[in-house]
Amino acid sequence: MKVITAILMIAFSAAALGGESLDPLRAALEESRATGKGLSLYVNGVAIPGVVVSVDNGFVVARSQSQGTIVVRLERIDAVAGFVGQPGLERKPQ
């Protein structure tokens, strides 16, 4: 529960800092799809690790070694966690 709260706080902070309407959940899913980096999808309190294969208007298709193909409705995803960037939180060169 604390992890989900922290992720949601980061997401809302990113939207406020960017000054634009950002969808950090979709951005993280799209980055996983583009780069092949794995994520943990949090669905109804359960963490499901996988790599996003496609993101549709209503569904996310992911794959994992242990579960094979995973299909999740976007509206059911509580949060995602992984080593993907977030818009508005990139490090500035010093």
C-alpha positions in Angstrom: 0.0 0.0 0.0 2.8 2.4 0.8 4.4 1.7 -2.6 1.2 2.5 -4.4 0.8 5.7 -2.4 4.4 6.8 -3.2 4.0 6.0 -6.9 0.7 8.0 -7.1 2.4 10.9 -5.3 5.2 10.9 -7.8 2.7 10.8 -10.7 0.7 13.8 -9.4 4.0 15.7 -8.7 5.1 15.1 -12.3 1.8 16.5 -13.6 2.1 19.5 -11.4 5.7 20.2 -12.3 5.2 19.8 -16.0 2.3 22.3 -16.1 0.6 20.1 -18.7 -1.8 17.3 -18.6 0.5 14.2 -18.3 -0.6 10.6 -18.1 2.4 9.1 -16.3 0.8 5.6 -16.2 0.4 5.5 -20.0 3.9 7.1 -20.4 5.5 4.3 -18.3 3.6 1.6 -20.2 4.6 3.1 -23.5 8.3 3.3 -22.5 8.3 -0.3 -21.3 6.8 -1.3 -24.7 9.4 0.8 -26.6 12.5 -0.2 -24.6 11.6 -3.7 -23.5 12.2 -2.7 -19.8 10.2 -4.7 -17.3 7.5 -3.2 -15.0 5.4 -4.4 -12.2 1.7 -3.8 -12.8 -0.2 -3.4 -9.6 -3.7 -4.8 -10.1 -6.1 -5.1 -7.2 -3.2 -5.2 -4.7 -1.2 -7.9 -6.6 2.1 -7.1 -8.3 2.4 -8.7 -11.8 5.9 -8.4 -13.3 6.2 -8.2 -17.1 7.2 -6.4 -20.2 4.6 -4.4 -22.1 3.9 -5.7 -25.6 1.1 -3.3 -26.5 -1.1 -0.6 -25.1 -4.6 -0.3 -26.5 -7.4 2.1 -25.6 -8.7 -0.3 -23.0 -6.1 -3.0 -22.5 -2.5 -3.6 -21.8 -0.8 -6.8 -23.1 2.4 -7.8 -21.4 4.5 -10.9 -21.3 6.5 -12.6 -18.5 8.6 -15.7 -18.2 6.5 -17.1 -15.4 3.0 -16.1 -16.6 3.3 -16.0 -20.4 0.9 -13.5 -21.9 -0.9 -11.2 -19.6 -3.9 -9.0 -20.6 -5.1 -6.3 -18.1 -7.8 -3.7 -18.5 -6.3 -0.2 -18.2 -8.9 0.8 -15.7 -8.0 -2.0 -13.4 -4.3 -1.0 -13.0 -3.7 0.8 -9.7 0.0 1.6 -10.4 3.1 0.6 -12.2 6.7 0.5 -10.9 9.9 -0.1 -12.7 13.0 1.6 -14.1 11.4 3.8 -16.7 11.5 7.5 -16.9 8.7 9.9 -16.0 8.0 13.0 -18.0 8.9 16.1 -16.0 11.2 14.3 -13.7 14.2 14.0 -16.0 17.6 15.0 -14.5 18.8 18.3 -15.8 22.4 18.5 -17.0 24.6 20.4 -14.5 
